[in-house]
Amino acid sequence: MASNYAVQSSFRSEKQVPHGSPSSSSSYVRSVGGHGHFSVRASSKIPASRRPVTPNSRLHSDNDESETGRVRVAVRLRPRTADDLIADADFADCVELQPELKRLKLRKNNWNSESYRFDEVFTESASQRRVYEVVAKPVVESVLNGYNGTVMAYGQTGTGKTYTVGRLGKDDASERGIMVRALEHILFHGSVLDSVEVSYLQLYLESIQDLLAPEKSNITIVEDPKTGEVALPGATIIQIRNLEHFLQLLEIGEGNRHAANTKLNTESSRSHAILTVYIRRSPHGKDKDGNLSKEKDTDGIPIVLKSKLLIVDLAGSERLDKSGSEGHLLEEAKFINRSLSSLGKCINALAQKSPHIPFRDSKLTRILCDSFGGSARTSLIVTIGPSSRYHAETTSTIMFGQRAMKIVNMIKLKEEFDYESLCRKLENQVDHLTAEIDKQQKLRDDDKAQMERMLRETQNSFLEKEEILVTRSEFLEKENTRLELEMKNVLTELNHQKDYSALMCDEVARLDSKTEISTYQQALADTTQLYEKKRAELTKQHEDNQKSIQMEGQKEIDILRLKFQEMNQLHGTTISDLQYLTTQYEDLVSEKAKLGEELNDVRQKLLVEQKQRKVTENEMVNLKKIIAENDNNDECFNVQDMKSYMKENIGKGSAFGNPLSVSKSNQSKEQCCGPRAAIAKICEEVGFGKILGLLSSEDSDVQIQAVKLVANLAAEDINQAKIVEEGGLDALLRLLQSSQNTTIIRVASGAIANLAMNELNQGLIMSKRGAQLLANIGVKTDDPQTLRMVAGALANLCGNENLHVMLKEDGGIQALLQMLKLGNSDVIAQVARGIANFAKCESRGILKGYKKGRSLLMEYGVLSWLISNKTNISSSTQRHLELCLCHLAQNEDNAQDFVSSGGLKELIRISSESSREDIRNLAKKTLRMNPAFRAEMHTELL
């Protein structure tokens, strides 16, 4: 499609009333129950919802916090292709667009036409950007606001659904589809989102497979019994870092998606692709200071918004007579049309407001049950082609869109209490408080130790001072005693002097009587006066010493008394601080206990909810087991009864004689009903184990009938897993190795060919050396029917690029090419299909960059055989040969072989003369991209 489109108009999305808008005229009261659930009581009547909401979620609308939204439907017209220009050269288009009136006219003939109105009509020149802005952007913005949303593409195969939805646009950003543009839009607002995660699945043959992890297949759908919400717990969910990361994941998913060549499309999608984007964010409000903060419930519990966006690329509906599907493609088409038919029934029932909606008829409708008639905002784009050849398909697509426009969803905003965040917050608070308590305890212990150390130091200092004071007092007492003793001695001496003076006085008196001793008396008076003076001095000195000793002792006692008082005050302060710290510690311990109780309450609530959920899941499992139980009675069975029963139901004229009859038969349902009923009856009465046990019977007739039955069972996908589990594959390989009966070998090879259509079975066949056994049979036998079966099995194995090296080592490729010598057209058709599958897988690995070197097929001379056998073959075989040449030419290491052997000329012929436009385009693209081919063609022109 053209990519340089001009944006001519814009699409106005439905007006939404934001959460908490003043215009909302209703109010609600929430009441929290014993398990953390709450209910909503609105002042106005709330419209009834099709499904209940989760117990811990809140719903919002226009007036009572939910809003109704009709499914928006747009139609897009694909430009004419080269086939349309050739086939419809003499006819006018069956579609006439009136984009300014948003109408479409569908012509029945040149005189009659019908007009239909849609929400938007896109012409063939509409750009990818305009399609996104009109169809998907309103849904993406609604998802960013917390609502679920769905964008889906519907239409006939080859009308541009995958181009509209899943185009990567690596080379040209303007060609990007809705998936890439939606993620680019979401990641632009990533700063306000908590997380953006995606899963990418495909619904193939009614089996859900993970495109990001191909080993995950048959993923089950789980439905919440309380809310009715559908989930896929087995899907891989990856958090997106940036747009480049998403493009890598999308490229991996597209590489794992099933696609095939049909008459209507070269790369026809054979599965429904579902991209789910999970968005989680916390609603923010403003606090008193005007700063952003997380919105909380009135009870202080944080609230989280969870929304998801589904982008669905449906596989195209097709008619078998126009698509030319056969074999495995036929089975794929049946499953595709069956799931789309179930979707159409649900849309029709919703449009007619039927009381019963058959969502359980298909896994596709179960996944999309919330998108149509549920709580999601849904936009649908239907794609059509202009050709009159597909008037019926175009009419069916338009009527599907018209019925979808009648569906009205109840758009709901789901808010959940973020118990996990609250639990983590409480745990962090408990850890913080515990650390704070430990820190305070450590500080308190340090302060206590310091106080005790200071108290000990003070007590020691007091004792030292006391000892010093006692020692000084003892010294002063001793000194006082000594001084008193000296005073006594002085007084004694003075008394002696006094007595001596008295004696001298008596002597003086006696001498007075004598006149001759006057001089002596004068000397005695002087001596007496001198002694009196000395006595007075000694007495005064004694009194001064006594006073100084008393004063010094009193001063030291006062100093010690002051220090003792300070120590008593410090001791009292320490005791009061210790009491305060003890009180604070008790408060912290009580607060910690309270927080611990709150945390335990929250954990108990979560455990109760988990137990309730597990009980409900167990009840659902038990119900399913009870429903699945059969009242089959085990009856006695023997080999002779089996032989007679199989001969009655599987005769020579039965359709079971050919093991590939299921995939190649074009009989009507009435003709196939009898044989299939016989097979079902045999399996029900006998059982897989006993049927497979008959493969080792010594009776050759029993062996032949048993292997025919197993071959026909293997043609049904639902029986293949049971056959492999019961050891049927091993038994078939043993028959190939040991049996000499041509019929047994032919039918067993066909059964293995049917099993080889499954990717898991292909790996088992290769691991058990099944390819080597098939190659040996292909070399030894000349029977055309046996070789056709062997070639079909090897062709299916060639479609798995992981098995190419093992196929070469086991001789599978060489044996496949040697079968061409027989010249049988049926064998050649199977060989052509096998080498086409091999070359396609090999070119895919070359283009993706994980394979290099010259092709393995070139070593066996495949190129020369392809060139020499370009004529005198059927159209389907010629198509396989042309595709093989194109895929081999995409490997630049094969360019020299193409130039030297004439393959380049054949490729140029295919680009202009091939009967299929997709092959011509592939050949032109290969010639244009290979520099060696361009140089050679330029040389020839010169």
VOMI-870121 format. One record per residue (C-alpha): x, y, z. Coordinates in steps of 0.25 Angstrom, whole numbers, padded with zeros to 4 digits, always signed. Example, Ala and Ser with C-alpha at 12.3 -4.5 7.8 and 13.67 -1.06 7.14 Angstrom:
+0049-0018+0031+0055-0004+0029
***
This chain:
+0000+0000+0000+0004+0014-0002+0010+0021+0010+0011+0036+0006-0003+0039+0010-0009+0052+0014-0016+0054+0027-0029+0061+0023-0038+0059+0035-0038+0056+0050-0046+0047+0058-0053+0052+0071-0053+0042+0082-0065+0040+0092-0065+0051+0103-0060+0045+0116-0063+0051+0130-0050+0050+0137-0050+0043+0151-0054+0053+0162-0060+0063+0152-0068+0074+0159-0079+0071+0148-0082+0058+0154-0095+0059+0161-0094+0046+0169-0087+0042+0181-0083+0029+0187-0080+0023+0201-0070+0012+0203-0071+0002+0214-0059-0007+0217-0062-0021+0221-0055-0031+0230-0046-0036+0218-0043-0022+0212-0054-0022+0202-0063-0010+0200-0077-0007+0194-0081+0005+0186-0095+0012+0189-0098+0023+0178-0108+0034+0180-0113+0031+0166-0117+0018+0159-0105+0010+0153-0108+0003+0140-0106-0012+0142-0093-0018+0137-0092-0031+0130-0081-0036+0139-0078-0033+0154-0066-0025+0158-0055-0030+0167-0057-0029+0182-0045-0019+0184-0048-0010+0171-0056+0003+0169-0064+0006+0157-0066+0020+0151-0076+0026+0141-0081+0039+0135-0091+0041+0146-0089+0029+0156-0074+0027+0151-0077+0018+0139-0080+0022+0125-0086+0015+0113-0078+0014+0100-0083+0009+0087-0073+0000+0078-0067+0010+0068-0065+0004+0054-0057+0009+0043-0056+0003+0029-0043+0004+0020-0042+0001+0005-0030-0007+0000-0024-0001-0013-0026-0010-0026-0015-0021-0028-0009-0025-0041-0019-0037-0041-0031-0028-0039-0027-0019-0051-0025-0031-0060-0038-0039-0055-0047-0027-0054-0042-0019-0066-0056-0019-0072-0064-0017-0058-0065-0005-0049-0062-0006-0034-0073-0011-0025-0070-0001-0015-0072+0014-0015-0067+0022-0003-0073+0036+0002-0063+0039+0013-0068+0053+0015-0082+0047+0018-0076+0035+0025-0083+0026+0016-0081+0014+0007-0089+0009-0005-0088-0005-0009-0093-0008-0023-0101-0020-0026-0101-0017-0041-0101-0005-0050-0114-0001-0045-0116-0005-0031-0107-0001-0019-0108+0000-0004-0102+0011+0005-0096+0008+0019-0092+0018+0030-0079+0016+0038-0072+0024+0049-0061+0027+0039-0058+0023+0024-0044+0022+0019-0040+0022+0005-0029+0015-0002-0020+0027+0000-0022+0028+0015-0009+0029+0023-0005+0019+0034-0004+0031+0043-0018+0036+0041-0023+0022+0042-0016+0021+0056-0021+0035+0061-0036+0032+0057-0037+0018+0061-0027+0014+0072-0022+0027+0078-0035+0030+0086-0035+0016+0091-0020+0017+0095-0023+0030+0103-0035+0023+0110-0025+0012+0114-0015+0022+0120-0027+0028+0128-0029+0014+0134-0040+0008+0125-0038-0005+0117-0038-0004+0102-0038-0012+0090-0034-0010+0075-0037-0021+0065-0036-0022+0050-0046-0031+0043-0047-0035+0028-0045-0044+0017-0031-0050+0015-0022-0041+0006-0029-0028+0009-0018-0021+0018-0022-0025+0033-0007-0029+0036-0002-0016+0029-0012-0007+0037-0009-0014+0050+0004-0021+0051+0013-0013+0041+0027-0011+0047+0032+0000+0038+0047-0002+0040+0051+0004+0027+0040+0015+0027+0034+0020+0040+0022+0025+0032+0017+0011+0030+0017+0007+0044+0004+0000+0048-0005+0002+0060+0003-0008+0070+0016+0000+0068+0009+0014+0069+0001+0010+0081+0013+0006+0089+0021+0019+0084+0009+0027+0090+0009+0019+0103+0024+0020+0105+0023+0035+0102+0015+0036+0115+0024+0026+0122+0028+0036+0133+0014+0035+0140+0013+0020+0139+0018+0010+0149+0020-0001+0138+0017-0005+0124+0017-0020+0121+0013-0028+0108+0009-0042+0104+0008-0047+0090+0000-0059+0086-0006-0066+0074-0019-0075+0073-0015-0086+0064-0024-0098+0061-0032-0094+0073-0019-0095+0082-0013-0083+0089+0002-0082+0086+0012-0072+0092+0019-0064+0081+0030-0059+0090+0033-0073+0096+0029-0083+0085+0031-0095+0094+0019-0091+0102+0007-0096+0094-0008-0100+0097-0009-0089+0108-0021-0090+0116-0032-0079+0119-0035-0077+0133-0048-0070+0137-0050-0063+0151-0062-0069+0156-0066-0057+0164-0063-0046+0154-0064-0054+0141-0051-0047+0136-0043-0056+0126-0028-0058+0128-0016-0066+0122-0007-0069+0134+0002-0077+0125+0006-0066+0115+0020-0059+0116+0019-0045+0121+0031-0036+0118+0033-0022+0123+0036-0012+0112+0048-0003+0114+0047+0005+0101+0042+0005+0087+0054-0002+0081+0052-0013+0092+0037-0014+0087+0041-0015+0073+0051-0026+0075+0040-0034+0083+0030-0031+0072+0039-0036+0061+0042-0049+0069+0027-0051+0070+0024-0049+0055+0035-0059+0052+0028-0069+0060+0014-0067+0055+0009-0077+0045+0007-0072+0031+0006-0079+0017+0005-0076+0002-0009-0076-0004-0016-0072-0017-0021-0059-0009-0008-0055-0002+0007-0059-0002+0008-0057+0013-0006-0061+0018-0007-0061+0033-0012-0074+0038-0014-0070+0052-0021-0059+0060-0010-0050+0067-0014-0044+0080-0004-0033+0086-0008-0030+0101-0002-0017+0107-0003-0017+0123-0002-0003+0129-0001+0000+0144-0001+0014+0150-0004+0020+0163-0014+0032+0162-0008+0045+0167-0014+0056+0175-0009+0069+0181-0006+0071+0196-0008+0084+0204+0006+0089+0199+0002+0087+0184+0012+0075+0183+0008+0062+0175+0005+0050+0184-0002+0037+0183-0017+0037+0184-0021+0029+0196-0034+0023+0201-0041+0030+0214-0035+0019+0222-0021+0022+0217-0019+0010+0207-0013+0014+0194-0020+0012+0181-0015+0006+0168-0021+0007+0154-0019-0006+0145-0023-0005+0131-0020-0014+0118-0020-0011+0103-0023-0023+0094-0019-0021+0079-0024-0032+0071-0020-0036+0057-0030-0046+0052-0027-0057+0042-0035-0054+0029-0047-0061+0025-0046-0069+0012-0054-0078+0003-0048-0091-0001-0051-0090-0015-0044-0076-0017-0032-0078-0007-0029-0092-0013-0025-0097+0001-0023-0112+0002-0016-0122+0012-0012-0115+0024-0016-0102+0019-0030-0107+0018-0030-0111+0033-0025-0097+0036-0036-0090+0028-0046-0099+0035-0042-0094+0049-0040-0080+0044-0054-0079+0038-0060-0087+0050-0055-0077+0061-0059-0065+0052-0073-0071+0051-0074-0072+0066-0069-0057+0067-0080-0053+0057-0091-0061+0065-0087-0054+0078-0087-0040+0071-0101-0043+0065-0106-0048+0078-0101-0035+0085-0107-0026+0074-0120-0033+0076-0119-0032+0091-0121-0047+0092-0121-0052+0107-0111-0063+0103-0097-0059+0097-0090-0072+0092-0076-0067+0097-0072-0081+0100-0073-0086+0086-0059-0082+0083-0046-0078+0090-0046-0066+0082-0059-0061+0087-0055-0064+0101-0043-0056+0100-0051-0044+0094-0063-0045+0103-0059-0032+0110-0057-0025+0097-0072-0027+0092-0083-0024+0102-0073-0024+0114-0065-0012+0121-0055-0009+0110-0055+0003+0100-0054-0004+0086-0051+0001+0073-0052-0008+0060-0046-0006+0047-0052-0014+0035-0043-0016+0023-0050-0019+0009-0045-0020-0005-0051-0012-0018-0052-0025-0027-0066-0029-0031-0061-0044-0031-0062-0043-0016-0075-0036-0015-0081-0047-0005-0069-0046+0004-0069-0031+0004-0084-0031+0007-0082-0041+0019-0070-0032+0025-0079-0019+0024-0091-0026+0031-0081-0030+0042-0077-0016+0044-0092-0011+0044-0096-0021+0054-0084-0018+0063-0088-0003+0063-0100-0007+0070-0093-0012+0082-0091-0003+0094-0081-0006+0105-0081-0001+0119-0068+0006+0121-0063+0004+0135-0051+0009+0142-0045-0001+0152-0038+0004+0164-0032-0006+0174-0026-0005+0187-0011-0007+0186-0010-0016+0198+0004-0021+0193+0009-0007+0193+0003-0004+0207+0009-0017+0212+0023-0013+0207+0021+0001+0213+0017-0005+0227+0029-0014+0226+0038-0003+0223+0032+0005+0234+0034-0007+0244+0048-0009+0239+0051+0006+0241+0045+0007+0255+0052-0006+0259+0065+0000+0254+0061+0013+0261+0058+0006+0274+0071-0002+0273+0078+0011+0271+0071+0018+0283+0074+0005+0291+0089+0006+0287+0089+0021+0290+0082+0018+0304+0092+0007+0307+0104+0016+0303+0098+0028+0312+0095+0018+0323+0110+0012+0322+0115+0027+0322+0107+0031+0334+0111+0018+0342+0126+0021+0338+0124+0036+0343+0118+0031+0355+0129+0021+0358+0139+0032+0355+0132+0042+0364+0131+0031+0375+0146+0028+0374+0149+0043+0374+0141+0045+0386+0147+0033+0393+0161+0038+0389+0158+0052+0395+0152+0046+0407+0165+0038+0409+0173+0050+0407+0164+0058+0417+0165+0047+0427+0181+0046+0425+0182+0061+0426+0173+0062+0439+0182+0051+0445+0194+0059+0441+0188+0071+0448+0184+0064+0460+0198+0058+0461+0204+0072+0459+0195+0078+0469+0199+0067+0479+0213+0070+0476+0211+0085+0478+0203+0083+0491+0215+0074+0496+0225+0085+0492+0216+0095+0500+0216+0086+0512+0231+0085+0511+0232+0101+0509+0223+0103+0521+0231+0093+0529+0243+0100+0525+0237+0113+0528+0232+0108+0542+0247+0104+0544+0251+0118+0540+0240+0123+0549+0245+0114+0561+0259+0118+0557+0255+0133+0557+0248+0131+0571+0261+0125+0575+0268+0136+0569+0259+0146+0576+0261+0139+0589+0276+0140+0586+0274+0155+0582+0266+0157+0595+0277+0151+0602+0287+0159+0595+0279+0171+0597+0283+0170+0611+0296+0172+0606+0301+0184+0599+0312+0178+0591+0303+0170+0581+0295+0182+0575+0301+0179+0561+0297+0165+0561+0282+0169+0564+0282+0177+0552+0286+0166+0543+0276+0157+0549+0265+0166+0547+0269+0167+0532+0269+0152+0531+0256+0151+0537+0250+0161+0527+0256+0154+0515+0250+0141+0519+0236+0147+0521+0237+0153+0507+0241+0140+0501+0230+0133+0508+0219+0143+0502+0225+0141+0488+0224+0125+0489+0210+0126+0494+0205+0135+0483+0212+0126+0472+0205+0114+0478+0191+0121+0477+0194+0126+0462+0198+0112+0458+0186+0106+0464+0177+0116+0457+0183+0114+0443+0182+0099+0444+0167+0100+0448+0165+0110+0436+0171+0101+0426+0164+0088+0430+0150+0096+0430+0153+0101+0415+0157+0086+0411+0144+0081+0417+0135+0092+0410+0142+0089+0397+0139+0074+0399+0125+0077+0403+0122+0085+0390+0128+0074+0381+0119+0064+0389+0107+0072+0386+0110+0073+0371+0112+0058+0371+0098+0056+0377+0092+0066+0367+0098+0059+0355+0094+0045+0361+0079+0051+0362+0080+0056+0347+0085+0043+0342+0074+0035+0349+0063+0044+0343+0069+0043+0329+0069+0028+0331+0055+0028+0335+0051+0037+0323+0059+0027+0313+0052+0015+0320+0038+0022+0317+0042+0025+0303+0047+0011+0300+0033+0005+0306+0026+0015+0296+0034+0010+0284+0032-0005+0288+0017-0002+0289+0017+0005+0276+0025-0007+0269+0015-0017+0275+0003-0009+0269+0009-0008+0255+0012-0023+0256-0002-0026+0259-0007-0017+0247+0003-0024+0238-0002-0038+0243-0016-0033+0241-0013-0029+0226-0005-0043+0224-0017-0050+0230-0026-0043+0220-0017-0047+0208-0016-0061+0213-0032-0062+0214-0033-0057+0200-0023-0066+0195-0030-0078+0202-0043-0074+0196-0037-0073+0182-0031-0087+0183-0044-0093+0189-0051-0087+0177-0041-0092+0167-0041-0106+0173-0057-0106+0172-0056-0102+0157-0045-0113+0154-0054-0123+0161-0066-0119+0153-0058-0120+0140-0054-0134+0145-0068-0138+0148-0073-0133+0134-0061-0140+0127-0064-0154+0134-0070-0164+0125-0078-0176+0129-0071-0185+0119-0072-0200+0123-0059-0208+0122-0062-0220+0113-0054-0232+0110-0047-0231+0097-0039-0241+0089-0031-0240+0076-0040-0249+0068-0052-0240+0071-0044-0228+0067-0040-0234+0054-0054-0238+0051-0060-0224+0055-0049-0217+0047-0051-0225+0035-0066-0221+0035-0064-0206+0037-0051-0205+0029-0053-0212+0016-0046-0210+0003-0055-0199-0002-0054-0191+0011-0048-0178+0011-0038-0182+0022-0029-0190+0012-0022-0177+0008-0015-0171+0021-0015-0157+0014-0030-0158+0010-0034-0148+0021-0025-0137+0016-0027-0139+0001-0041-0144+0001-0052-0134-0005-0064-0143-0002-0076-0137+0005-0078-0137+0020-0089-0148+0018-0079-0157+0011-0069-0155+0022-0079-0157+0033-0080-0172+0032-0065-0175+0033-0062-0165+0044-0073-0171+0052-0067-0185+0050-0054-0180+0055-0060-0173+0067-0068-0186+0070-0055-0194+0069-0047-0185+0078-0058-0184+0088-0060-0199+0089-0046-0203+0088-0037-0192+0093-0024-0186+0087-0015-0196+0095-0021-0208+0090-0022-0203+0075-0007-0199+0076-0004-0213+0082-0009-0220+0070+0002-0213+0062+0011-0224+0067+0001-0236+0064+0007-0248+0057-0006-0248+0048-0002-0240+0035-0017-0237+0033-0019-0231+0047-0006-0223+0045-0011-0217+0032-0025-0213+0037-0019-0208+0050-0008-0199+0043-0019-0194+0034-0027-0190+0046-0015-0183+0053-0012-0175+0040-0026-0170+0039-0026-0166+0054-0013-0159+0051-0019-0150+0041-0028-0143+0052-0020-0133+0060-0027-0137+0073-0023-0152+0072-0008-0149+0070-0004-0146+0084-0011-0159+0089-0004-0167+0078+0010-0162+0082+0007-0164+0097+0002-0178+0095+0015-0182+0088+0009-0182+0074+0020-0174+0067+0030-0184+0073+0021-0196+0067+0020-0189+0054+0036-0188+0053+0038-0202+0057+0028-0206+0045+0037-0198+0036+0049-0205+0040+0045-0219+0042+0032-0222+0032+0034-0227+0018+0020-0225+0014+0018-0214+0004+0004-0210+0008+0009-0208+0023+0021-0200+0019+0013-0191+0010+0002-0188+0021+0012-0187+0032+0019-0177+0024+0006-0169+0022+0003-0169+0036+0017-0164+0040+0014-0153+0029+0002-0149+0036+0009-0148+0050+0020-0140+0044+0010-0129+0041+0012-0125+0056+0025-0118+0060+0026-0126+0073+0025-0139+0066+0035-0135+0056+0046-0134+0067+0042-0148+0072+0042-0154+0059+0056-0148+0056+0061-0152+0070+0057-0167+0068+0064-0167+0054+0051-0167+0046+0057-0159+0035+0068-0169+0033+0057-0181+0032+0049-0173+0022+0062-0170+0014+0065-0185+0014+0051-0188+0009+0052-0178-0002+0065-0184-0007+0060-0198-0007+0046-0198-0012+0041-0194-0026+0026-0194-0022+0020-0180-0026+0010-0180-0015+0020-0183-0005+0030-0173-0010+0019-0163-0010+0016-0165+0005+0031-0165+0008+0033-0152+0000+0021-0146+0007+0027-0149+0021+0041-0144+0017+0034-0131+0011+0027-0128+0024+0041-0130+0032+0047-0120+0022+0038-0109+0027+0045-0109+0041+0058-0101+0039+0064-0107+0052+0064-0121+0046+0072-0118+0033+0085-0122+0038+0080-0135+0044+0072-0138+0031+0085-0136+0023+0093-0145+0032+0082-0156+0032+0081-0156+0017+0067-0150+0016+0070-0139+0006+0078-0148-0003+0067-0159-0003+0057-0148-0006+0064-0144-0018+0067-0158-0023+0052-0161-0024+0051-0151-0036+0058-0162-0044+0044-0170-0044+0037-0159-0052+0024-0161-0045+0016-0148-0045+0010-0150-0030+0024-0153-0025+0030-0141-0032+0019-0132-0026+0023-0136-0012+0038-0135-0015+0035-0121-0020+0028-0117-0008+0039-0122+0001+0050-0114-0006+0041-0102-0006+0039-0103+0009+0054-0106+0011+0058-0093+0003+0048-0084+0009+0053-0088+0023+0067-0086+0019+0065-0073+0012+0058-0068+0025+0070-0071+0033+0079-0064+0023+0070-0051+0024+0070-0052+0039+0085-0053+0040+0087-0066+0047+0091-0074+0035+0102-0072+0025+0108-0079+0014+0104-0087+0001+0091-0094+0002+0091-0109+0005+0082-0111-0007+0092-0106-0017+0102-0117-0013+0092-0128-0018+0090-0121-0032+0076-0116-0029+0077-0103-0037+0080-0111-0050+0068-0120-0048+0059-0108-0045+0064-0101-0058+0062-0114-0066+0048-0118-0061+0041-0104-0062+0031-0109-0072+0022-0121-0074+0018-0121-0059+0005-0118-0052+0002-0103-0048+0003-0106-0033+0017-0113-0035+0021-0102-0044+0018-0092-0033+0026-0100-0023+0038-0100-0033+0037-0085-0035+0036-0082-0020+0048-0091-0018+0056-0083-0029+0053-0070-0023+0056-0074-0008+0070-0080-0013+0073-0067-0021+0071-0059-0008+0084-0065-0003+0096-0056-0008+0105-0068-0007+0097-0075-0018+0098-0064-0028+0110-0069-0035+0103-0083-0037+0091-0075-0043+0099-0067-0052+0107-0079-0058+0096-0089-0059+0085-0080-0065+0077-0079-0052+0077-0064-0054+0070-0064-0067+0060-0073-0061+0058-0064-0050+0056-0052-0059+0046-0061-0067+0038-0064-0054+0038-0049-0051+0030-0046-0063+0023-0059-0068+0019-0066-0055+0004-0068-0053+0004-0063-0039+0006-0049-0036+0012-0051-0022+0023-0060-0028+0025-0050-0039+0027-0039-0028+0036-0048-0020+0045-0050-0032+0046-0035-0035+0049-0032-0021+0060-0043-0021+0066-0037-0034+0066-0023-0029+0072-0027-0015+0084-0035-0020+0096-0027-0025+0102-0038-0033+0089-0040-0041+0088-0025-0044+0102-0025-0049+0100-0037-0058+0087-0031-0064+0094-0018-0066+0105-0025-0073+0095-0032-0082+0088-0019-0086+0101-0013-0090
***
